[in-house]
Amino acid sequence: MHIRVGYDIIYDCAGPTPMMLLLSLRPERTDDLVTPQLMTVSPNVPTRTYVDRFGNLCTRVMAPRGPIRFTADYVVSDSGLPDQPAFDAIQHEVDALPSDLLVFLLGSRYCETDQLTTAAWSLFGGVAPGWKRVQAIVEWVNERITFGYPYARNTRTAFEAFNERVGVCRDFAHLAVTLCRCMNIPARYCTGYLPDIGVPVELPMDFSAWFEVYLGGRWHTADARHPQPRIGRILMAHGRDATDTAISTAFGPTTISRFDVIGEPVA
């Protein structure tokens, strides 16, 4: 199937402001492009791209004072298959994990493993390791947190979400990632497009956060906000948490005056 994705975002900058953007697809999805993935910047200022340490494609720009607009509108090919549960995926012993995955067991800016380890083992220590344990975490987080855009706060951590019991998709992902790490399951935070395909349409469309766990020798998709298998996930970035995958990072005062996201199947 083909999925149309894109964005129309305007930032207002108080002065000349360096910015870093993660609005491109992950490099492994570029072969799925049906139409070119082109970012238009207005005013037309130079952009530079680089690949960060997690393999995400990043864009750098020096935004002038005033409004700057970023737009894209393109089509991606997708299998059309829902997320695949990994029922038989085993959980690896920590000592057997590849060394480059150990970072996904550690605490990070939004994932305080030190503050949630005791609770995690109390809740999930009796669940069989592997996919069953991941699913138990997903279901528990989904039931514990009440979703709502008015609850959004870009400084909320996993421990705060655990206590406040409210949040948006990033809070669901941060808490699930943290609990998985506490249980010695490598977990990484993901962001991208998740169109409403095969489910009731929710408006407004937005970028979505989910996570991946390393079991049975590879990474598997999991989602505490949308625990049912979904169709059409298009990954943009992954990392330790939202710090590594922020849609934009401005090195100076900015405000957002427009934020529209496209994600829909092509008839």
C-alpha positions in Angstrom: 0.0 0.0 0.0 1.0 3.6 -0.4 0.9 6.2 2.4 1.1 9.9 2.0 3.1 11.7 4.8 4.5 15.1 5.4 4.4 18.2 7.6 3.9 22.0 7.5 5.6 23.6 10.5 6.3 27.2 11.3 8.7 28.4 14.0 9.1 32.0 15.0 12.6 32.9 16.1 13.5 35.8 18.3 16.8 36.2 16.5 19.2 34.2 14.2 18.9 30.7 15.6 20.7 27.4 14.8 18.3 24.5 14.6 18.6 20.8 14.3 15.7 18.8 12.8 14.8 15.1 12.7 12.0 15.2 10.1 13.5 12.7 7.6 12.7 9.0 7.4 15.2 6.5 8.8 17.7 5.7 6.1 16.5 2.1 5.9 13.1 3.3 4.7 14.4 5.5 1.9 14.1 2.6 -0.6 10.3 2.7 0.1 10.0 6.2 -1.2 7.5 6.5 -4.1 7.9 10.2 -4.5 11.0 12.2 -3.5 11.3 13.2 0.2 12.0 16.9 -0.2 12.1 19.5 2.6 11.1 23.0 1.5 12.4 25.8 3.7 11.0 29.3 3.6 12.8 31.7 3.6 15.2 29.7 1.4 18.2 29.3 3.6 20.9 26.6 3.3 20.5 23.2 5.0 23.0 20.6 5.9 22.4 16.9 6.7 24.3 14.4 8.7 23.8 11.0 10.3 23.9 10.9 14.1 25.3 8.1 16.3 21.9 6.3 16.3 21.8 6.3 12.5 19.1 9.0 12.3 19.2 11.5 9.4 19.4 15.0 10.8 19.1 18.4 9.2 20.9 21.6 10.3 19.8 25.1 9.5 20.6 28.6 10.6 17.1 30.1 10.9 16.9 33.9 10.5 15.0 36.2 12.9 11.2 35.9 12.4 9.2 33.0 11.0 10.7 30.0 9.2 8.5 27.4 7.6 9.4 23.7 6.9 7.2 21.7 4.6 7.2 18.2 2.9 4.6 16.1 1.2 5.5 12.7 -0.3 4.4 9.1 -0.6 5.9 6.0 1.0 5.3 2.3 0.1 4.4 0.1 3.0 3.7 -3.6 3.3 0.2 -2.9 4.7 0.7 -5.6 7.3 0.0 -4.9 11.0 2.7 -5.1 13.7 3.9 -8.7 14.2 3.8 -10.0 17.8 7.0 -11.9 18.7 5.4 -14.5 20.9 8.4 -16.9 20.8 11.2 -14.2 21.1 13.5 -15.0 24.0 15.0 -12.5 26.5 18.8 -12.5 26.4 20.9 -12.6 29.5 22.7 -9.3 29.9 26.1 -10.9 29.6 25.1 -12.3 26.2 23.9 -9.0 24.7 26.0 -7.2 22.1 28.0 -4.5 23.8 26.5 -1.7 21.6 23.1 -2.5 23.0 24.0 -2.0 26.7 23.2 1.8 26.3 19.5 0.8 25.9 19.6 -0.8 29.4 20.8 2.4 31.0 18.9 5.3 32.5 18.6 8.4 30.3 17.2 12.0 30.4 13.5 10.9 30.5 13.9 7.3 31.6 15.0 7.1 35.3 15.7 3.4 35.7 17.1 4.1 39.2 13.8 5.4 40.5 11.6 2.6 38.9 13.6 -0.6 39.3 12.1 -1.6 42.6 8.5 -1.0 41.3 9.3 -2.8 38.0 10.5 -6.0 39.7 7.6 -5.9 42.1 5.1 -5.6 39.2 6.8 -7.9 36.5 9.3 -10.1 38.3 6.8 -12.9 38.3 6.0 -12.7 34.6 7.9 -15.0 32.2 10.8 -13.2 30.6 10.6 -12.4 26.9 7.6 -11.2 24.9 5.1 -12.0 27.7 7.0 -9.7 30.0 7.0 -6.9 27.4 3.3 -7.3 26.8 2.6 -7.2 30.5 4.5 -3.9 30.6 2.6 -2.6 27.6 -0.8 -3.4 29.0 0.0 -2.1 32.4 1.3 1.3 31.1 -1.7 1.5 28.8 -4.1 1.1 31.7 -2.2 3.3 34.1 -1.9 6.4 32.0 -4.8 8.5 30.8 -4.2 10.0 27.4 -5.0 13.6 26.6 -3.4 16.5 24.7 -4.1 18.9 27.5 -1.7 16.7 29.6 1.2 17.3 27.3 4.4 18.6 29.0 7.7 18.3 27.3 9.6 18.0 30.5 7.6 15.1 32.0 9.8 12.0 32.7 8.9 8.4 33.0 9.0 8.6 36.8 6.7 11.6 36.7 4.3 9.9 34.3 4.3 6.8 36.7 3.1 9.1 39.5 0.9 11.6 37.6 -0.8 8.9 35.6 -1.5 11.2 32.6 0.3 12.1 29.4 0.6 11.8 25.7 2.2 9.1 23.5 5.8 10.1 24.4 4.9 9.6 28.1 3.5 6.1 27.4 6.7 5.3 25.5 9.1 6.7 28.1 7.4 4.8 30.9 7.3 1.5 29.0 10.9 1.9 27.8 12.0 2.5 31.4 10.2 -0.5 32.8 11.7 -2.7 30.1 15.2 -1.5 30.9 14.6 -2.1 34.6 13.8 -5.7 33.7 17.0 -6.0 31.6 15.3 -5.8 28.3 17.0 -3.4 25.9 14.5 -0.8 24.8 14.7 2.2 22.5 12.4 5.1 22.0 10.9 5.6 18.4 9.2 8.5 16.7 7.5 8.6 13.3 4.2 8.6 11.4 1.3 6.4 12.5 -1.7 7.0 10.2 -5.1 5.9 11.3 -5.4 2.8 9.1 -7.9 0.2 10.1 -8.9 2.1 13.2 -11.1 5.1 14.0 -9.6 8.3 12.7 -8.3 10.6 15.5 -7.7 14.3 14.8 -5.6 16.2 14.7 -2.9 14.1 13.0 0.4 14.2 14.9 3.8 12.5 14.9 3.6 9.4 17.2 6.0 7.8 19.7 6.4 4.1 20.3 9.3 1.9 21.3 11.3 -1.2 20.2 12.6 -4.1 22.3 15.6 -6.4 21.6 14.5 -10.0 22.0 15.5 -13.1 20.1 18.4 -11.5 18.3 16.5 -8.5 16.8 14.4 -5.5 17.4 10.6 -5.7 17.7 7.9 -3.0 17.7 5.8 -2.4 20.8 3.4 0.5 21.7 1.9 1.2 25.1 -0.3 4.0 23.7 -1.7 1.8 20.9 -1.3 -1.8 22.1 -3.3 -3.3 19.3 -1.2 -4.2 16.2 -1.2 -1.2 13.8 -0.7 -0.7 10.1 1.6 1.8 8.5 4.2 2.8 11.0 6.9 4.9 9.3 9.9 5.3 11.4 11.8 8.7 11.4 14.2 8.3 14.4 15.1 6.2 17.4 17.4 6.7 20.4 17.5 6.5 24.1 14.5 8.8 24.6 12.9 12.0 23.3 16.2 13.9 23.7 17.7 11.9 20.9 14.7 11.9 18.6 13.2 15.4 19.0 11.5 16.7 15.9 13.4 20.0 16.4 16.0 21.4 18.7 16.5 25.2 18.6 19.6 26.7 20.1 17.7 29.9 21.0 14.2 31.2 21.8 11.5 30.0 19.4 7.8 29.5 19.4 5.6 27.3 17.1 2.9 29.1 15.2 1.9 26.2 12.9 2.2 22.4 13.3 0.3 20.3 10.8 1.2 16.6 10.1 0.1 14.5 7.2 -0.4 10.7 7.5 -3.0 8.9 5.3 -3.4 6.0 2.9 -3.4 6.8 -0.8 -6.6 5.6 -2.5 
